[in-house]
Amino acid sequence: MKFCEHCGGKLVDNQEFCPNCGAKVEKNKSTEVVNGTVVNNNGTTTKDNTTTAFVCSIIGFLCCTYVAIPGLILSIMSLKDMKEGKISSEKKWMAITGIVLSALGIILMIYNIANPSRNEELIKNITEKFNLENEFIFK
């Protein structure tokens, strides 16, 4: 499958204009996907890391961990590659969602680091609840 160099939209063979953005398609500047890797006609390849970025962003958001940082970086790089036409723009929603989730995960991580007393209180409440449940189960 071939993609537009300008917007990353799908191209059918021998199309003169991109149906997505209307840009003129130059035969030597389109790209083709081979096993998930975009191969440009000049021989260079670009790996699509959008799914990896999305997964890192979700983990970083849910766990409020440092994983959000690579998720943010990879999401931004994927979006940039899509705009340059290096990879398909089919997963654009994943890149944008990854940026938002990563940013929120980083904010929550900073908040948790800045408020250690809140974390201690949360752990204490969970421990007390766990102990109460164990006493109830074993009686």
C-alpha positions as CSV (number, residue, x, y, z in Angstrom):
1,M,0.0,0.0,0.0
2,K,1.3,3.5,-0.8
3,F,0.9,6.7,1.1
4,C,1.0,10.4,0.3
5,E,4.2,12.2,1.2
6,H,2.4,15.3,2.4
7,C,-0.4,13.9,4.6
8,G,0.1,10.2,4.9
9,G,-3.2,9.4,3.3
10,K,-3.7,6.1,1.4
11,L,-3.0,6.1,-2.3
12,V,-4.2,3.8,-5.0
13,D,-1.7,2.8,-7.7
14,N,-1.3,5.4,-10.5
15,Q,-3.2,8.2,-8.7
16,E,-2.0,11.6,-9.8
17,F,-3.5,13.5,-6.8
18,C,-4.0,12.5,-3.2
19,P,-7.7,12.0,-2.3
20,N,-7.0,13.2,1.2
21,C,-5.1,16.5,0.8
22,G,-5.2,17.0,-3.0
23,A,-1.4,17.2,-3.4
24,K,0.1,16.1,-6.6
25,V,1.6,12.6,-6.2
26,E,5.1,12.3,-7.6
27,K,5.9,8.7,-8.5
28,N,9.3,8.8,-7.0
29,K,8.1,10.3,-3.6
30,S,5.3,7.9,-2.5
31,T,5.9,5.3,0.2
32,E,5.0,1.7,0.6
33,V,4.3,-0.4,3.8
34,V,6.2,-3.7,4.1
35,N,5.6,-5.7,7.3
36,G,4.6,-2.6,9.3
37,T,7.6,-0.6,8.2
38,V,7.3,2.3,5.7
39,V,9.7,2.0,2.8
40,N,10.3,5.2,0.9
41,N,11.2,5.0,-2.8
42,N,14.6,6.5,-2.0
43,G,15.4,3.3,0.0
44,T,15.0,4.7,3.5
45,T,12.7,3.2,6.1
46,T,10.5,4.6,8.8
47,K,9.2,2.4,11.6
48,D,5.7,3.2,12.8
49,N,5.9,3.4,16.6
50,T,2.4,4.9,17.2
51,T,1.1,1.7,18.9
52,T,4.1,1.5,21.2
53,A,3.7,5.2,22.1
54,F,-0.1,4.7,22.8
55,V,0.6,1.7,25.1
56,C,3.3,3.6,26.9
57,S,1.0,6.5,27.3
58,I,-1.8,4.4,28.8
59,I,0.6,2.7,31.2
60,G,2.1,6.0,32.2
61,F,-1.3,7.5,32.8
62,L,-2.8,4.6,34.8
63,C,0.3,4.1,36.9
64,C,1.5,7.7,37.1
65,T,5.0,6.4,36.3
66,Y,8.0,7.6,34.2
67,V,6.7,5.5,31.3
68,A,4.5,8.5,30.4
69,I,7.7,10.4,29.3
70,P,8.7,8.0,26.5
71,G,5.0,7.7,25.6
72,L,4.9,11.5,25.2
73,I,8.1,11.6,23.1
74,L,7.1,8.7,20.9
75,S,3.6,10.1,20.3
76,I,5.0,13.5,19.3
77,M,7.5,11.8,17.0
78,S,4.7,9.7,15.4
79,L,2.5,12.7,14.8
80,K,5.5,14.6,13.3
81,D,6.2,11.6,11.0
82,M,2.6,11.5,9.9
83,K,2.6,15.2,9.0
84,E,5.8,14.6,7.0
85,G,4.2,11.6,5.2
86,K,6.8,9.2,6.5
87,I,4.1,7.0,8.1
88,S,0.4,6.4,7.5
89,S,-2.0,8.8,9.2
90,E,-4.5,6.0,10.0
91,K,-3.4,6.0,13.6
92,K,-3.4,9.7,14.1
93,W,-6.0,9.4,16.8
94,M,-3.6,7.1,18.8
95,A,-0.8,9.7,18.6
96,I,-3.1,12.6,19.7
97,T,-4.6,10.5,22.5
98,G,-1.1,9.3,23.5
99,I,0.0,12.9,23.9
100,V,-3.0,13.8,26.1
101,L,-2.7,10.7,28.3
102,S,1.1,11.1,28.7
103,A,0.7,14.7,29.7
104,L,-1.9,13.9,32.2
105,G,0.2,11.0,33.5
106,I,3.2,13.2,34.0
107,I,1.1,15.8,35.8
108,L,-0.3,13.1,38.1
109,M,3.2,11.7,38.7
110,I,4.5,15.2,39.7
111,Y,1.5,15.7,42.0
112,N,2.2,12.4,43.7
113,I,5.8,13.1,44.1
114,A,5.0,16.6,45.6
115,N,2.5,15.2,48.0
116,P,4.1,12.2,49.8
117,S,1.7,12.5,52.8
118,R,-1.2,11.9,50.5
119,N,0.4,8.7,49.4
120,E,1.1,7.5,52.9
121,E,-2.5,8.2,53.9
122,L,-3.7,6.2,50.9
123,I,-1.5,3.3,51.7
124,K,-2.6,3.3,55.3
125,N,-6.3,3.3,54.3
126,I,-5.8,0.4,51.9
127,T,-3.8,-1.6,54.5
128,E,-6.5,-1.0,57.2
129,K,-9.2,-2.1,54.8
130,F,-7.3,-5.2,53.8
131,N,-6.8,-6.1,57.4
132,L,-10.5,-5.6,58.2
133,E,-11.5,-7.8,55.2
134,N,-9.1,-10.6,56.3
135,E,-10.5,-10.5,59.8
136,F,-14.0,-10.8,58.4
137,I,-13.1,-13.6,56.1
138,F,-11.4,-15.7,58.7
139,K,-14.0,-15.3,61.5
